[in-house]
């Protein structure tokens, strides 16, 4: 039976306390095991990626973390509010950008004027200045993802779950968005758990990576991503990236 707890013990480390702690989680659908004995954790301030092929249970794991579905067995501990950004931007086509991004605040019953004032603090930081009153059909793919990211940010106080947010973007836009999200993480001080099937993307963005195998989804290995350089944006030109990539390919 799945056990949910809102509080967890903290301990000293470079990133702070544990905010997500998953132990031995198993989940099946129609007698097919999707996740088997999965254990992982995320510390405050980290950027952690779950990397694996399509269909290995990555999104199912996110649904378990957010209590959208129950695990068959195992334990999940979460400390802090969670914002969940799914693969599609899910912007409402009849609402403007500003009305879309404040939706979680409106649903919480916050005063509309206060909600919009809160969102406008971040509009320029997010690169959405001048797009506040535009509709989703008027935005590029990258701009839609920025709006969706801001909405997710406003719905959480600490933890953001991002499910392949750049998967549908062209390679140039995707590269720009990867640089952008690293800048946003540092500015906004959020913890990020990120799903991807793009090996280089995981290496470029992450502090740690959990590699999941095919169904049933099992954790094959955890990587602590360490580079000689501090600037993550420059990782794409390093020999370390190729070394990590070679190791990960060998697991998949």
C-alpha positions in Angstrom: 0.0 0.0 0.0 1.3 3.5 -0.9 2.2 5.7 2.1 2.0 9.4 1.7 3.7 11.8 4.1 3.9 15.6 4.0 6.9 16.0 6.2 10.4 14.5 5.9 13.6 14.8 8.0 16.2 17.2 6.5 19.9 16.7 6.5 23.0 18.7 5.6 24.1 18.5 1.9 25.0 20.9 -0.9 21.4 21.2 -2.0 19.5 21.2 1.3 16.8 18.9 2.6 15.1 16.0 0.8 11.9 17.3 -0.8 11.0 14.1 -2.7 11.8 10.6 -1.5 10.5 7.5 -3.3 11.2 4.0 -2.1 10.4 0.7 -3.8 7.4 2.0 -5.8 5.7 -0.6 -8.1 2.8 0.1 -10.4 0.9 -2.2 -12.8 -2.0 -1.6 -15.3 -4.1 -4.5 -16.5 -1.6 -7.0 -15.1 1.4 -5.3 -17.0 4.0 -4.0 -14.6 4.9 -0.4 -15.6 7.2 0.5 -12.7 9.1 -2.0 -10.5 10.7 -1.3 -7.2 11.7 2.3 -8.2 13.6 4.3 -5.6 14.9 7.9 -6.1 15.1 11.2 -4.2 15.4 14.9 -4.9 17.0 17.5 -2.7 16.0 21.2 -2.4 17.6 23.2 -5.1 18.5 20.3 -7.4 17.8 19.7 -11.0 17.2 15.9 -11.3 16.3 14.2 -14.5 14.5 10.9 -15.1 15.8 9.6 -18.4 14.4 6.6 -20.3 12.8 5.4 -23.5 9.1 6.1 -24.3 6.8 3.8 -22.3 9.1 3.1 -19.4 6.8 4.6 -16.8 8.3 8.1 -16.4 5.0 10.0 -16.7 3.3 7.3 -14.5 5.8 8.1 -11.8 5.0 11.8 -12.0 1.3 10.9 -11.6 2.1 8.9 -8.5 4.2 11.8 -7.0 1.3 14.2 -7.6 -1.3 11.7 -6.3 -3.1 11.6 -9.6 -2.8 7.8 -9.4 -1.8 5.4 -6.6 1.1 3.0 -6.6 0.5 -0.6 -5.9 3.2 -0.7 -3.3 6.1 1.4 -2.0 6.4 4.7 -0.2 6.4 8.3 -1.5 7.3 11.3 0.7 6.9 14.8 -0.5 7.7 18.0 1.3 6.4 21.2 -0.3 3.9 22.3 -2.9 4.3 20.8 -6.4 3.7 22.4 -9.8 3.2 19.9 -12.7 4.0 20.9 -16.3 2.8 18.2 -18.6 4.1 17.4 -22.1 1.6 19.6 -23.9 1.4 23.3 -22.9 -2.4 22.9 -22.1 -3.0 26.6 -22.5 -6.6 27.5 -22.8 -7.1 28.8 -26.4 -9.9 31.3 -25.4 -7.7 32.9 -22.7 -4.9 35.4 -23.1 -1.4 34.7 -21.8 -1.9 36.6 -18.6 -5.3 34.8 -17.9 -3.7 31.5 -18.6 -0.7 31.9 -16.3 -2.8 33.1 -13.3 -5.3 30.2 -13.6 -3.8 28.3 -10.7 -4.1 31.4 -8.5 -7.6 32.0 -9.6 -8.5 28.3 -8.8 -7.1 28.8 -5.3 -9.5 31.7 -4.8 -6.9 34.4 -4.9 -8.1 38.0 -5.6 -7.9 38.5 -9.4 -6.2 41.8 -9.2 -3.6 40.4 -6.8 -3.1 37.3 -9.0 -2.3 39.4 -12.0 -0.1 41.7 -10.0 1.9 38.6 -8.9 2.2 37.3 -12.4 3.4 40.6 -13.8 6.4 40.5 -11.5 7.7 37.6 -13.6 6.4 38.4 -17.1 9.5 40.3 -18.1 11.9 37.8 -16.4 10.3 35.0 -18.4 10.6 36.8 -21.7 6.9 37.3 -22.0 6.8 41.1 -22.0 4.5 42.4 -24.7 2.7 39.0 -25.0 0.5 39.3 -21.9 -2.7 40.0 -24.0 -2.0 37.6 -26.8 -3.8 34.3 -27.3 -2.0 30.9 -27.5 -2.5 30.7 -31.3 -0.4 33.9 -31.7 2.6 32.4 -29.9 5.5 30.3 -31.1 6.1 26.9 -29.5 8.9 28.3 -27.3 6.7 31.2 -26.1 3.9 28.8 -25.3 6.3 26.7 -23.2 7.4 29.9 -21.3 3.8 30.7 -20.5 3.2 27.2 -19.4 6.4 27.3 -17.2 5.3 30.5 -15.6 1.9 29.0 -14.8 3.6 26.0 -13.2 5.9 28.2 -11.3 3.0 30.2 -9.9 1.2 27.1 -8.8 4.2 25.8 -6.6 6.2 27.2 -3.8 9.2 24.9 -4.2 9.0 21.9 -6.5 8.4 21.8 -10.3 7.8 18.6 -12.2 8.5 19.0 -15.9 7.4 16.2 -18.2 9.3 16.5 -21.5 8.5 20.2 -21.9 10.7 20.7 -25.0 10.0 17.4 -26.7 7.9 18.9 -29.5 10.2 21.8 -30.3 12.7 22.1 -33.2 16.4 21.6 -32.3 17.2 25.4 -32.3 14.3 26.4 -30.2 14.9 23.5 -27.9 18.6 24.6 -27.3 17.5 28.1 -26.6 14.8 26.8 -24.1 17.4 24.6 -22.3 19.6 27.7 -21.7 16.6 29.7 -20.7 15.3 27.1 -18.1 18.7 27.0 -16.4 18.7 30.7 -16.1 15.1 30.6 -14.7 15.9 27.9 -12.2 18.7 30.1 -10.7 16.6 33.2 -10.7 13.4 31.6 -9.3 15.0 29.3 -6.8 13.0 26.2 -7.6 13.7 22.5 -7.3 13.1 20.7 -10.6 12.4 17.0 -11.4 12.6 16.7 -15.2 11.5 13.9 -17.5 13.2 13.4 -20.8 14.2 10.7 -23.3 17.0 13.0 -24.7 20.3 11.9 -23.3 22.2 15.1 -24.1 19.5 17.2 -22.7 19.6 15.3 -19.4 23.4 15.7 -19.1 23.3 19.4 -20.0 20.6 20.3 -17.5 21.0 18.0 -14.6 22.8 17.7 -11.3 21.8 14.0 -11.2 20.2 11.6 -13.6 18.2 8.4 -12.9 18.2 6.1 -15.9 15.1 4.0 -16.3 15.0 0.8 -18.4 12.1 -0.4 -20.5 9.0 -1.9 -19.1 8.9 -2.7 -16.4 10.5 0.6 -15.6 13.4 0.0 -13.2 16.2 2.3 -12.1 19.3 1.0 -13.9 21.7 3.6 -12.6 22.0 7.0 -10.9 24.6 9.4 -12.3 26.0 12.4 -10.4 26.8 14.8 -13.2 30.1 16.4 -12.5 32.1 18.7 -14.9 35.3 20.6 -14.6 33.3 23.7 -15.6 30.6 25.3 -13.5 28.6 26.8 -16.5 26.1 24.2 -17.5 25.4 25.9 -20.8 29.0 25.2 -21.9 28.7 21.4 -21.2 27.7 20.7 -24.8 31.3 21.3 -25.9 33.0 19.2 -23.3 34.5 15.7 -23.4 32.7 14.8 -20.2 29.4 15.0 -22.0 30.5 12.3 -24.5 31.8 10.1 -21.7 28.4 10.3 -19.8 26.5 9.8 -23.0 28.5 6.7 -23.8 27.8 5.2 -20.4 24.1 5.9 -20.6 23.7 4.5 -24.1 25.3 1.3 -22.8 22.5 1.0 -20.3 19.6 1.6 -22.7 
